Amino acid sequence: MTQSTTSPSLSGADDETRVLHRIKPLDQWEAPKGAGPQHMKVAVLDLETMGLDPQYDEIIEIAAAIIQIDAQGRVIAVESMRTGLQQPSRPIEPNIAKITGIDDTMVAGKRICANSIAEYLGRAQACLSFNAAFDRRHLEMLVPVVAEMPWICAMQDVPWRDLGFDGRAQGFFLMQSGLFNPTAHRAADDVTSLTHLLAHECCDGKTVMAHALEGAKAPSWRFEASDLPHRLQKDAFRSGYRRSYHGVHHKLVRELEHDAEVAWYRELVGRDPTVVPVDWVERYRADWTWEPVNLKVEVAHWRR
């Protein structure tokens, strides 16, 4: 398989035309020329669910592929692909069936084995999905052990705009890489698309996978504003702070944003926020699974 090595702006024969190539099945994967030995294994996964709320909307399909990458982030092999369907506890709504392509007849009597998923994903050193904040929260409800694994988000951990891409959809990024998948929204198809996207060589000579891994390993922090005055909550919301399950306003801050965010918060509130280091194991967890630092302090003070 020949991997695309052009930047999004140069895909095609000339400035007036772009050529899209249909992606090939993962069982036909070939290592790119010059690839090095295996550096690590990554589990690329995708879920189809009943909706957006992990505590209410169940998983109805999962697909995962174990890929091998070299030290430069090149995808050198695809070991295997696993898929599974699951019958939810309530009927699949028509709009969900239309989006996912999965209806009640397809999942009747089907069950996803959490232990099998845990064993399979455990073969990799990290999990990766396009939108880890969505997939991780849902998967942890079914397979809690994945909370102990590092997670990589292809959407958030890659500096797409700096690399000449625009938009936020996986399919659009794939097309800007010179590729297309004629089917979408089924989990296995999306895993196949994502694997091809990860293998794409960007305009700087690095693969998307290399950028994703670099971004995932980079430091980040959760800024907590548990004692934020009510009159300032709209200002915080406009700046990206969101109210957690615990009622704490918080925001994930990257390294390049850290100093500016501290200065902005200090000017707005008159004091520093609580800053909690977040690595690639903790990042993208559901907010109800972490205990805010300020909440711990308040509880400890009350107990005294």
Secondary structure as the mmCIF struct_conf table of DSSP 4:
data_model
#
loop_
_struct_conf.conf_type_id
_struct_conf.id
_struct_conf.beg_label_comp_id
_struct_conf.beg_label_asym_id
_struct_conf.beg_label_seq_id
_struct_conf.end_label_comp_id
_struct_conf.end_label_asym_id
_struct_conf.end_label_seq_id
HELX_LH_PP_P HELX_LH_PP_P1 THR A 2 SER A 4
BEND BEND1 THR A 6 THR A 6
HELX_RH_3T_P HELX_RH_3T_P1 PRO A 8 LEU A 10
BEND BEND2 GLY A 12 ALA A 13
STRN STRN1 ASP A 14 ASP A 14
TURN_TY1_P TURN_TY1_P1 ASP A 15 GLU A 16
STRN STRN2 THR A 17 THR A 17
STRN STRN3 HIS A 21 ARG A 22
HELX_LH_PP_P HELX_LH_PP_P2 ILE A 23 PRO A 25
HELX_RH_3T_P HELX_RH_3T_P2 LEU A 26 GLN A 28
HELX_LH_PP_P HELX_LH_PP_P3 ALA A 31 PRO A 32
TURN_TY1_P TURN_TY1_P2 LYS A 33 GLY A 34
BEND BEND3 PRO A 37 PRO A 37
STRN STRN4 MET A 40 THR A 49
BEND BEND4 MET A 50 LEU A 52
TURN_TY1_P TURN_TY1_P3 PRO A 54 TYR A 56
BEND BEND5 ASP A 57 ASP A 57
HELX_LH_PP_P HELX_LH_PP_P4 GLU A 58 GLU A 58
STRN STRN5 ILE A 59 ILE A 69
TURN_TY1_P TURN_TY1_P4 ALA A 71 GLN A 72
STRN STRN6 VAL A 75 LEU A 85
BEND BEND6 SER A 89 ARG A 90
HELX_LH_PP_P HELX_LH_PP_P5 PRO A 91 GLU A 93
HELX_RH_AL_P HELX_RH_AL_P1 PRO A 94 THR A 100
BEND BEND7 GLY A 101 GLY A 101
HELX_RH_AL_P HELX_RH_AL_P2 ASP A 104 VAL A 107
TURN_TY1_P TURN_TY1_P5 ALA A 108 GLY A 109
HELX_RH_AL_P HELX_RH_AL_P3 ALA A 114 LEU A 121
TURN_TY1_P TURN_TY1_P6 GLY A 122 ARG A 123
BEND BEND8 ALA A 124 GLN A 125
STRN STRN7 ALA A 126 SER A 129
TURN_TY1_P TURN_TY1_P7 PHE A 130 ASN A 131
HELX_RH_AL_P HELX_RH_AL_P4 ALA A 132 LEU A 142
HELX_RH_3T_P HELX_RH_3T_P3 PRO A 144 GLU A 148
BEND BEND9 MET A 149 MET A 149
STRN STRN8 TRP A 151 CYS A 153
TURN_TY1_P TURN_TY1_P8 ALA A 154 GLN A 156
BEND BEND10 ASP A 157 VAL A 158
TURN_TY1_P TURN_TY1_P9 TRP A 160 TRP A 160
HELX_RH_3T_P HELX_RH_3T_P4 ARG A 161 LEU A 163
TURN_TY1_P TURN_TY1_P10 GLY A 164 GLY A 164
BEND BEND11 GLY A 167 ARG A 168
HELX_RH_AL_P HELX_RH_AL_P5 GLN A 170 GLN A 176
TURN_TY1_P TURN_TY1_P11 SER A 177 GLY A 178
STRN STRN9 LEU A 179 PHE A 180
BEND BEND12 PRO A 182 PRO A 182
BEND BEND13 HIS A 185 ARG A 186
HELX_RH_AL_P HELX_RH_AL_P6 ALA A 187 ALA A 199
STRN STRN10 GLU A 201 GLU A 201
TURN_TY1_P TURN_TY1_P12 CYS A 203 ASP A 204
BEND BEND14 GLY A 205 GLY A 205
STRN STRN11 THR A 207 THR A 207
HELX_RH_AL_P HELX_RH_AL_P7 VAL A 208 LYS A 217
BEND BEND15 ALA A 218 ALA A 218
STRN STRN12 SER A 220 ALA A 225
TURN_TY1_P TURN_TY1_P13 SER A 226 ASP A 227
HELX_RH_3T_P HELX_RH_3T_P5 HIS A 230 LEU A 232
HELX_RH_AL_P HELX_RH_AL_P8 GLN A 233 ARG A 238
TURN_TY1_P TURN_TY1_P14 SER A 239 GLY A 240
STRN STRN13 ARG A 242 ARG A 243
TURN_TY1_P TURN_TY1_P15 TYR A 245 HIS A 246
BEND BEND16 GLY A 247 GLY A 247
STRN STRN14 HIS A 249 ARG A 254
HELX_RH_3T_P HELX_RH_3T_P6 GLU A 255 GLU A 257
HELX_RH_AL_P HELX_RH_AL_P9 HIS A 258 VAL A 269
BEND BEND17 GLY A 270 ARG A 271
HELX_LH_PP_P HELX_LH_PP_P6 ASP A 272 PRO A 273
STRN STRN15 THR A 274 VAL A 278
TURN_TY1_P TURN_TY1_P16 TRP A 280 TYR A 284
HELX_RH_3T_P HELX_RH_3T_P7 ASP A 287 THR A 289
BEND BEND18 TRP A 290 TRP A 290
HELX_RH_AL_P HELX_RH_AL_P10 VAL A 293 ARG A 303
#
